[in-house]
Amino acid sequence: MINRNIAEQPTENYSLRRRVWRYGPLVLWMVFISFASTSEFSAVNTSKIIRPLLLWLFPNLSEERLAVIHFLARKAAHFTEYAVLGLLAYRALSASSRAFLRRSWFWMGTLLIVVYALLDEYHQSFVPSRTASIYDSLIDVVGGLTALIIFAIWSDRGRQKGAHLR
């Protein structure tokens, strides 16, 4: 049996809770992205939702326009899901208890986004109803980097404003 100081336990629980609060949403979003790479989110399945919605909103749309809008909606979803990943990576890494991660949150976030985007498309290459595309990975990376760049500018402005007030 390990002899622990009773006073240490609340600090350990608090630290664990903070770490879960910081990294939990990031991990959950990555799980969601992996689920979105399954056949459940294939073009055939998403068209069952998007097509009726578009026809309800715009009953005179041609089949060609429906196909283009569906295609663009799917690409926008790639961009958006990775922009959210970038936001959650910023949130987790910039507030990390590890100094290295706090200092290099932008580069670590970029690495995470690039690797996960490539793994995501690689995974889709094994799903019969999905098509893997390096272009989708590029859209993913651009979405994630867009979020990271926005937060880099935002945090830099906050630092400059703080330095100006001193």
C-alpha positions in Angstrom: 0.0 0.0 0.0 1.3 3.4 -0.9 1.6 5.9 1.9 0.2 9.2 0.7 -0.1 12.4 2.4 -3.8 13.2 2.7 -3.1 16.9 1.9 -1.8 15.9 -1.5 -5.0 14.2 -2.7 -7.2 17.3 -3.2 -4.4 18.9 -5.3 -4.0 15.7 -7.4 -7.8 15.5 -8.0 -7.9 19.2 -8.9 -5.0 18.8 -11.3 -6.6 15.7 -12.9 -9.9 17.6 -13.2 -8.2 20.5 -14.8 -6.3 18.3 -17.3 -9.6 16.5 -18.3 -11.3 19.8 -18.6 -8.5 21.1 -20.8 -7.9 18.0 -23.0 -11.3 16.2 -22.8 -13.1 18.4 -25.4 -10.1 18.0 -27.8 -10.1 14.2 -27.5 -13.9 14.0 -27.8 -13.8 16.1 -31.0 -11.2 13.9 -32.4 -13.4 10.9 -31.7 -16.3 12.7 -33.4 -14.0 13.4 -36.5 -13.2 9.7 -36.6 -16.9 8.8 -36.4 -17.6 11.3 -39.2 -15.1 9.3 -41.3 -17.3 6.2 -41.3 -19.9 5.2 -43.8 -22.5 7.0 -41.6 -21.3 10.3 -43.0 -20.7 9.2 -46.6 -22.1 11.3 -49.5 -25.0 8.9 -50.0 -26.1 9.3 -46.3 -25.6 13.0 -46.0 -27.5 13.6 -49.2 -30.5 11.9 -47.5 -30.5 14.9 -45.1 -29.2 17.8 -47.3 -31.2 17.1 -50.4 -34.7 17.2 -48.8 -33.7 20.3 -46.8 -32.5 22.1 -49.9 -35.6 21.1 -51.9 -37.8 22.3 -49.0 -36.0 25.6 -48.9 -35.6 26.0 -52.7 -38.1 23.7 -54.5 -36.9 24.7 -58.0 -33.3 23.7 -57.7 -32.0 21.5 -60.5 -30.2 18.2 -59.9 -26.9 19.8 -61.0 -27.3 22.6 -58.5 -28.3 20.2 -55.7 -25.1 18.2 -56.5 -22.9 21.3 -56.4 -24.4 22.5 -53.1 -24.1 19.1 -51.6 -20.5 18.9 -52.6 -19.8 22.4 -51.3 -21.6 21.6 -48.0 -19.4 18.5 -47.5 -16.2 20.5 -48.2 -17.4 23.3 -45.8 -17.9 20.6 -43.2 -14.3 19.4 -43.6 -13.1 23.0 -43.1 -15.3 23.6 -40.1 -14.7 20.4 -38.2 -10.9 21.0 -38.4 -11.4 24.7 -37.5 -13.1 23.5 -34.4 -10.2 21.0 -33.9 -7.8 24.0 -34.1 -9.8 26.0 -31.6 -9.8 23.1 -29.2 -6.1 22.5 -29.7 -5.4 26.1 -28.9 -7.6 25.9 -25.8 -5.8 22.8 -24.6 -2.2 23.5 -25.5 -2.0 27.2 -24.7 -3.2 26.5 -21.2 -1.2 23.4 -20.7 0.6 22.7 -17.4 3.7 21.8 -19.5 5.7 24.9 -20.4 6.9 23.4 -23.7 3.3 23.0 -24.9 2.3 26.5 -23.8 5.2 28.0 -25.6 4.8 26.0 -28.8 1.0 25.6 -28.9 0.8 26.9 -32.5 3.3 24.3 -33.9 2.0 21.5 -31.8 -1.5 22.3 -32.8 -0.4 22.4 -36.5 1.3 19.1 -36.1 -1.8 17.6 -34.5 -4.1 18.9 -37.3 -1.8 17.8 -40.2 -1.3 14.3 -38.7 -4.9 13.8 -37.8 -6.1 15.1 -41.2 -3.9 12.6 -43.0 -4.8 9.7 -40.7 -8.5 10.6 -41.2 -8.2 10.3 -45.0 -6.1 7.2 -44.7 -8.9 5.7 -42.5 -11.5 6.6 -45.2 -9.5 4.7 -47.8 -10.6 1.5 -45.9 -14.3 2.5 -45.8 -16.0 1.2 -49.0 -18.6 4.0 -49.1 -15.9 6.7 -48.7 -13.2 8.1 -50.9 -9.9 9.2 -49.5 -8.6 12.4 -51.0 -5.5 14.4 -50.3 -7.5 17.5 -51.3 -9.9 16.8 -48.4 -6.8 16.6 -46.1 -5.7 20.0 -47.5 -9.1 21.5 -46.8 -8.9 20.0 -43.2 -5.5 21.5 -42.7 -6.5 24.9 -44.0 -9.5 24.9 -41.7 -7.4 24.0 -38.6 -4.7 26.5 -39.5 -7.2 29.2 -40.0 -8.4 28.8 -36.5 -4.8 28.6 -35.1 -3.7 31.7 -37.0 -6.8 33.6 -35.7 -5.9 32.6 -32.2 -2.2 33.4 -32.7 -3.1 36.9 -33.8 -5.6 37.3 -31.0 -3.2 36.2 -28.3 -0.4 38.3 -29.8 -2.6 41.4 -29.6 -3.5 40.5 -26.0 0.2 40.3 -25.2 1.0 43.6 -26.9 -1.9 45.3 -25.2 -0.7 43.9 -21.8 2.9 45.1 -22.5 1.5 48.5 -23.4 -0.3 48.8 -20.1 2.8 48.1 -18.0 
